[in-house]
């Protein structure tokens, strides 16, 4: 078959989502699924499609994934709506700063200049993206330095912005983040994925990973059962909460089985 560069494969997958699933998604999921490296985190530049890999010191920290088991029903187009709001902010900024092509080119002070010209929700959406771009670069630097306290604080800041400015978190997700925050051995936690339910990632000391996961799931199940019993949740589909220690592995590839000689 035809051999393609890794990032070209990722772009083809993104194109399929755009044209067949009618989902105007970004490139992150496809890129990490194809370009991942064992034992490494990856920073993707969505403009240049450059992938930079950073070793995870797995003898020091692990990444937990906690599935909230809650899937909120949302109106179709939530992702597209946020994308359009961010583009609206870019259009307003370009009137003053023509070189700005996207929010990654925009400083916080430049964004502040248009605060009175766009609606409050649009401004919040843009504020999240501008700050999150900086957090990603800082996260990579703190990860390289092994500064886990600072790395974790960036995760909490990211979650707060996704909750308050981008508004893609849920009561269940927020509760998991707060449970993690209280536990010894935890450096940071945030929602992951497309939002409106799903999972939380937790950065934790390696020796505490399993006990932290078990405690979070135990306490979260109590919370979830109370929430269900209260009848306060509407339009939410529940499965079974679960967790695991994530393993950063190689991206999608052809596995060739070699029988023992």
C-alpha positions as a Markdown table, in Angstrom:
| # | Residue | x | y | z |
|---|---|---|---|---|
| 1 | Unk | 0.0 | 0.0 | 0.0 |
| 2 | Unk | 0.9 | 3.7 | -0.2 |
| 3 | Unk | 3.3 | 4.9 | 2.5 |
| 4 | Unk | 2.2 | 8.2 | 4.1 |
| 5 | Unk | 4.0 | 10.4 | 6.6 |
| 6 | Unk | 2.6 | 10.1 | 10.1 |
| 7 | Unk | 1.2 | 13.7 | 10.2 |
| 8 | Unk | -0.4 | 13.2 | 6.7 |
| 9 | Unk | -2.3 | 10.2 | 8.1 |
| 10 | Unk | -3.5 | 12.3 | 11.0 |
| 11 | Unk | -4.7 | 15.0 | 8.6 |
| 12 | Unk | -6.5 | 12.4 | 6.5 |
| 13 | Unk | -8.4 | 11.3 | 9.6 |
| 14 | Unk | -9.2 | 14.9 | 10.4 |
| 15 | Unk | -10.5 | 15.4 | 6.9 |
| 16 | Unk | -12.8 | 12.4 | 7.2 |
| 17 | Unk | -14.3 | 13.9 | 10.4 |
| 18 | Unk | -14.8 | 17.2 | 8.6 |
| 19 | Unk | -16.3 | 15.9 | 5.4 |
| 20 | Unk | -18.1 | 12.7 | 6.5 |
| 21 | Unk | -19.0 | 13.2 | 10.2 |
| 22 | Unk | -19.6 | 17.0 | 9.7 |
| 23 | Unk | -17.5 | 17.7 | 12.8 |
| 24 | Unk | -15.2 | 20.7 | 12.5 |
| 25 | Unk | -12.7 | 19.2 | 14.9 |
| 26 | Unk | -9.0 | 20.0 | 15.4 |
| 27 | Unk | -6.0 | 17.8 | 14.9 |
| 28 | Unk | -5.0 | 16.8 | 18.4 |
| 29 | Unk | -6.7 | 13.4 | 18.8 |
| 30 | Unk | -5.6 | 12.2 | 15.3 |
| 31 | Unk | -2.0 | 13.5 | 15.8 |
| 32 | Unk | -1.4 | 11.8 | 19.1 |
| 33 | Unk | -3.0 | 8.6 | 17.8 |
| 34 | Unk | -0.5 | 8.5 | 15.0 |
| 35 | Unk | 2.5 | 10.3 | 16.2 |
| 36 | Unk | 2.7 | 9.2 | 19.8 |
| 37 | Unk | 6.0 | 7.9 | 21.2 |
| 38 | Unk | 6.5 | 5.4 | 24.1 |
| 39 | Unk | 7.0 | 7.1 | 27.4 |
| 40 | Unk | 6.6 | 10.6 | 26.1 |
| 41 | Unk | 4.1 | 13.5 | 26.2 |
| 42 | Unk | 3.6 | 15.4 | 22.9 |
| 43 | Unk | 3.1 | 19.1 | 22.1 |
| 44 | Unk | 1.4 | 19.7 | 18.8 |
| 45 | Unk | 1.7 | 22.9 | 16.9 |
| 46 | Unk | -1.6 | 23.0 | 15.0 |
| 47 | Unk | -0.3 | 25.6 | 12.6 |
| 48 | Unk | 2.9 | 24.0 | 11.5 |
| 49 | Unk | 1.9 | 20.4 | 12.5 |
| 50 | Unk | 5.2 | 20.1 | 14.2 |
| 51 | Unk | 5.1 | 17.4 | 17.0 |
| 52 | Unk | 7.5 | 17.8 | 19.9 |
| 53 | Unk | 8.0 | 15.0 | 22.3 |
| 54 | Unk | 8.9 | 15.3 | 26.0 |
| 55 | Unk | 10.0 | 12.3 | 28.2 |
| 56 | Unk | 7.7 | 11.4 | 31.1 |
| 57 | Unk | 9.7 | 10.5 | 34.2 |
| 58 | Unk | 7.6 | 7.5 | 35.0 |
| 59 | Unk | 9.7 | 6.6 | 38.0 |
| 60 | Unk | 8.5 | 10.0 | 39.5 |
| 61 | Unk | 5.0 | 10.6 | 38.1 |
| 62 | Unk | 2.1 | 8.7 | 36.5 |
| 63 | Unk | -1.0 | 9.9 | 34.7 |
| 64 | Unk | -4.3 | 8.5 | 35.9 |
| 65 | Unk | -7.4 | 8.6 | 33.7 |
| 66 | Unk | -10.7 | 8.7 | 35.7 |
| 67 | Unk | -13.9 | 8.1 | 33.6 |
| 68 | Unk | -16.8 | 10.0 | 35.1 |
| 69 | Unk | -19.2 | 7.6 | 33.4 |
| 70 | Unk | -21.5 | 10.6 | 32.7 |
| 71 | Unk | -22.4 | 11.6 | 29.2 |
| 72 | Unk | -24.4 | 14.8 | 29.0 |
| 73 | Unk | -26.7 | 15.3 | 26.1 |
| 74 | Unk | -25.7 | 18.5 | 24.3 |
| 75 | Unk | -27.1 | 20.4 | 21.4 |
| 76 | Unk | -25.3 | 19.5 | 18.2 |
| 77 | Unk | -23.0 | 22.2 | 17.1 |
| 78 | Unk | -21.5 | 23.1 | 20.6 |
| 79 | Unk | -18.0 | 22.6 | 19.2 |
| 80 | Unk | -18.8 | 24.6 | 16.0 |
| 81 | Unk | -20.3 | 27.3 | 18.1 |
| 82 | Unk | -17.2 | 27.8 | 20.2 |
| 83 | Unk | -15.0 | 27.8 | 17.1 |
| 84 | Unk | -17.2 | 30.5 | 15.5 |
| 85 | Unk | -17.1 | 32.6 | 18.7 |
| 86 | Unk | -13.3 | 32.4 | 18.7 |
| 87 | Unk | -13.2 | 33.4 | 15.0 |
| 88 | Unk | -15.5 | 36.3 | 15.8 |
| 89 | Unk | -12.9 | 37.5 | 18.4 |
| 90 | Unk | -10.1 | 37.1 | 15.8 |
| 91 | Unk | -12.0 | 39.2 | 13.3 |
| 92 | Unk | -12.5 | 42.0 | 15.8 |
| 93 | Unk | -8.8 | 41.9 | 16.8 |
| 94 | Unk | -7.6 | 42.0 | 13.2 |
| 95 | Unk | -9.2 | 45.4 | 12.7 |
| 96 | Unk | -6.5 | 46.8 | 15.1 |
| 97 | Unk | -3.8 | 44.2 | 14.5 |
| 98 | Unk | -3.9 | 43.0 | 10.8 |
| 99 | Unk | -1.1 | 40.5 | 11.4 |
| 100 | Unk | -3.2 | 38.4 | 13.8 |
| 101 | Unk | -4.4 | 35.3 | 11.9 |
| 102 | Unk | -5.7 | 33.3 | 14.9 |
| 103 | Unk | -5.9 | 33.6 | 18.7 |
| 104 | Unk | -2.4 | 32.1 | 19.0 |
| 105 | Unk | -1.0 | 35.4 | 17.5 |
| 106 | Unk | -2.9 | 37.5 | 20.1 |
| 107 | Unk | -1.6 | 38.7 | 23.4 |
| 108 | Unk | -3.8 | 39.2 | 26.5 |
| 109 | Unk | -3.5 | 42.9 | 26.2 |
| 110 | Unk | -4.5 | 42.9 | 22.5 |
| 111 | Unk | -7.5 | 40.7 | 23.4 |
| 112 | Unk | -8.5 | 43.2 | 26.2 |
| 113 | Unk | -8.7 | 46.0 | 23.6 |
| 114 | Unk | -11.8 | 44.4 | 22.1 |
| 115 | Unk | -13.6 | 43.5 | 25.3 |
| 116 | Unk | -16.3 | 46.2 | 24.8 |
| 117 | Unk | -16.8 | 45.2 | 21.2 |
| 118 | Unk | -17.7 | 41.6 | 21.5 |
| 119 | Unk | -20.3 | 39.9 | 23.7 |
| 120 | Unk | -19.2 | 38.6 | 27.1 |
| 121 | Unk | -19.4 | 34.9 | 26.1 |
| 122 | Unk | -17.3 | 35.4 | 23.0 |
| 123 | Unk | -14.7 | 37.3 | 25.1 |
| 124 | Unk | -14.6 | 34.4 | 27.6 |
| 125 | Unk | -14.1 | 31.8 | 24.8 |
| 126 | Unk | -11.2 | 33.8 | 23.4 |
| 127 | Unk | -9.7 | 34.5 | 26.8 |
| 128 | Unk | -9.5 | 30.7 | 27.4 |
| 129 | Unk | -7.7 | 30.0 | 24.1 |
| 130 | Unk | -5.2 | 32.8 | 24.5 |
| 131 | Unk | -4.3 | 31.7 | 28.1 |
| 132 | Unk | -4.3 | 28.0 | 27.2 |
| 133 | Unk | -1.8 | 28.5 | 24.4 |
| 134 | Unk | 0.6 | 30.0 | 26.9 |
| 135 | Unk | -0.1 | 27.3 | 29.5 |
| 136 | Unk | 0.8 | 24.6 | 26.9 |
| 137 | Unk | 4.2 | 26.1 | 26.3 |
| 138 | Unk | 4.8 | 26.6 | 30.0 |
| 139 | Unk | 3.6 | 23.0 | 30.7 |
| 140 | Unk | 6.2 | 21.6 | 28.3 |
| 141 | Unk | 8.9 | 23.7 | 30.0 |
| 142 | Unk | 7.9 | 22.6 | 33.6 |
| 143 | Unk | 7.6 | 19.0 | 32.4 |
| 144 | Unk | 11.2 | 19.1 | 31.0 |
| 145 | Unk | 12.4 | 20.6 | 34.3 |
| 146 | Unk | 10.6 | 18.0 | 36.4 |
| 147 | Unk | 8.8 | 20.7 | 38.3 |
| 148 | Unk | 5.7 | 18.7 | 39.2 |
| 149 | Unk | 4.2 | 21.3 | 41.5 |
| 150 | Unk | 4.2 | 23.9 | 38.8 |
| 151 | Unk | 3.0 | 21.4 | 36.2 |
| 152 | Unk | 0.1 | 20.5 | 38.4 |
| 153 | Unk | -0.9 | 24.1 | 39.0 |
| 154 | Unk | -1.0 | 24.6 | 35.3 |
| 155 | Unk | -3.4 | 21.7 | 35.0 |
| 156 | Unk | -5.7 | 23.1 | 37.7 |
| 157 | Unk | -5.6 | 26.5 | 35.9 |
| 158 | Unk | -6.5 | 24.9 | 32.6 |
| 159 | Unk | -9.4 | 23.1 | 34.1 |
| 160 | Unk | -10.8 | 26.3 | 35.8 |
| 161 | Unk | -10.6 | 28.0 | 32.4 |
| 162 | Unk | -12.3 | 25.2 | 30.6 |
| 163 | Unk | -15.0 | 25.2 | 33.3 |
| 164 | Unk | -15.6 | 29.0 | 33.6 |
| 165 | Unk | -14.5 | 30.4 | 30.2 |
| 166 | Unk | -15.0 | 27.7 | 27.7 |
| 167 | Unk | -17.8 | 26.1 | 29.7 |
| 168 | Unk | -17.3 | 22.5 | 28.7 |
| 169 | Unk | -17.1 | 20.9 | 32.1 |
| 170 | Unk | -19.8 | 19.2 | 34.1 |
| 171 | Unk | -20.7 | 18.8 | 37.8 |
| 172 | Unk | -19.4 | 15.3 | 37.8 |
| 173 | Unk | -16.1 | 16.2 | 36.2 |
| 174 | Unk | -15.6 | 19.1 | 38.6 |
| 175 | Unk | -16.2 | 16.9 | 41.5 |
| 176 | Unk | -13.5 | 14.4 | 40.4 |
| 177 | Unk | -11.0 | 17.3 | 40.0 |
| 178 | Unk | -11.8 | 18.5 | 43.5 |
| 179 | Unk | -11.5 | 15.0 | 45.0 |
| 180 | Unk | -8.1 | 14.7 | 43.4 |
| 181 | Unk | -7.0 | 18.1 | 44.6 |
| 182 | Unk | -7.4 | 17.1 | 48.3 |
| 183 | Unk | -5.3 | 13.9 | 48.1 |
| 184 | Unk | -1.6 | 13.6 | 49.1 |
| 185 | Unk | 0.5 | 12.7 | 46.1 |
| 186 | Unk | -1.6 | 14.5 | 43.5 |
| 187 | Unk | 0.0 | 17.4 | 41.6 |
| 188 | Unk | -2.8 | 18.4 | 39.3 |
| 189 | Unk | -6.0 | 17.4 | 37.5 |
| 190 | Unk | -8.1 | 18.6 | 34.6 |
| 191 | Unk | -10.9 | 17.6 | 32.3 |
| 192 | Unk | -9.7 | 15.9 | 29.0 |
| 193 | Unk | -11.3 | 15.3 | 25.7 |
| 194 | Unk | -14.2 | 17.2 | 24.1 |
| 195 | Unk | -15.9 | 18.1 | 27.3 |
| 196 | Unk | -19.6 | 17.8 | 28.5 |
| 197 | Unk | -18.7 | 14.6 | 30.4 |
| 198 | Unk | -16.0 | 12.1 | 29.8 |
| 199 | Unk | -12.7 | 11.8 | 31.7 |
| 200 | Unk | -10.3 | 13.6 | 34.0 |
| 201 | Unk | -6.5 | 13.2 | 33.9 |
| 202 | Unk | -4.6 | 13.3 | 37.1 |
| 203 | Unk | -0.9 | 13.8 | 37.5 |
| 204 | Unk | 0.2 | 11.9 | 40.6 |
| 205 | Unk | 3.4 | 10.6 | 42.3 |
| 206 | Unk | 4.2 | 7.1 | 41.0 |
| 207 | Unk | 4.1 | 5.4 | 44.4 |
| 208 | Unk | 0.6 | 6.9 | 45.1 |
| 209 | Unk | -1.0 | 6.2 | 41.7 |
| 210 | Unk | -3.1 | 3.1 | 42.6 |
| 211 | Unk | -4.2 | 4.3 | 46.0 |
| 212 | Unk | -5.2 | 7.7 | 44.7 |
| 213 | Unk | -7.2 | 6.1 | 41.9 |
| 214 | Unk | -9.0 | 3.8 | 44.3 |
| 215 | Unk | -9.9 | 6.6 | 46.7 |
| 216 | Unk | -11.2 | 8.9 | 43.9 |
| 217 | Unk | -13.4 | 6.1 | 42.5 |
| 218 | Unk | -14.7 | 5.2 | 45.9 |
| 219 | Unk | -15.6 | 8.7 | 46.9 |
| 220 | Unk | -16.9 | 9.5 | 43.4 |
| 221 | Unk | -19.3 | 6.5 | 43.4 |
| 222 | Unk | -20.8 | 7.8 | 46.6 |
| 223 | Unk | -21.3 | 11.2 | 45.1 |
| 224 | Unk | -22.7 | 9.8 | 41.9 |
| 225 | Unk | -25.2 | 7.5 | 43.7 |
| 226 | Unk | -26.5 | 10.5 | 45.7 |
| 227 | Unk | -26.8 | 12.6 | 42.5 |
| 228 | Unk | -28.8 | 9.8 | 40.8 |
| 229 | Unk | -31.1 | 9.3 | 43.8 |
| 230 | Unk | -31.8 | 13.0 | 44.1 |
| 231 | Unk | -33.3 | 13.1 | 40.6 |
| 232 | Unk | -31.4 | 16.3 | 39.9 |
| 233 | Unk | -29.7 | 15.0 | 36.8 |
| 234 | Unk | -31.6 | 15.2 | 33.5 |
| 235 | Unk | -30.4 | 14.3 | 30.0 |
| 236 | Unk | -27.4 | 12.4 | 31.4 |
| 237 | Unk | -26.5 | 8.9 | 30.4 |
| 238 | Unk | -24.5 | 7.0 | 33.0 |
| 239 | Unk | -22.3 | 4.0 | 32.6 |
| 240 | Unk | -19.9 | 2.6 | 35.3 |
| 241 | Unk | -17.1 | 4.9 | 36.6 |
| 242 | Unk | -13.6 | 3.5 | 36.0 |
| 243 | Unk | -10.0 | 4.4 | 36.1 |
| 244 | Unk | -6.6 | 3.3 | 34.9 |
| 245 | Unk | -2.9 | 4.3 | 34.9 |
| 246 | Unk | -2.3 | 5.6 | 31.4 |
| 247 | Unk | 0.6 | 4.2 | 29.3 |
| 248 | Unk | 2.1 | 6.6 | 26.8 |
| 249 | Unk | 2.7 | 4.3 | 23.9 |
| 250 | Unk | 3.6 | 4.3 | 20.2 |
| 251 | Unk | 1.1 | 5.7 | 17.8 |
| 252 | Unk | -1.0 | 3.6 | 15.5 |
| 253 | Unk | 1.2 | 1.3 | 13.5 |
| 254 | Unk | 1.3 | -2.1 | 11.8 |
| 255 | Unk | 2.3 | -4.7 | 14.2 |
| 256 | Unk | 4.2 | -7.6 | 12.7 |
| 257 | Unk | 4.1 | -10.7 | 14.6 |
| 258 | Unk | 7.3 | -12.6 | 14.7 |
| 259 | Unk | 6.9 | -16.3 | 15.8 |
| 260 | Unk | 9.4 | -17.8 | 18.2 |
| 261 | Unk | 12.2 | -19.6 | 16.4 |
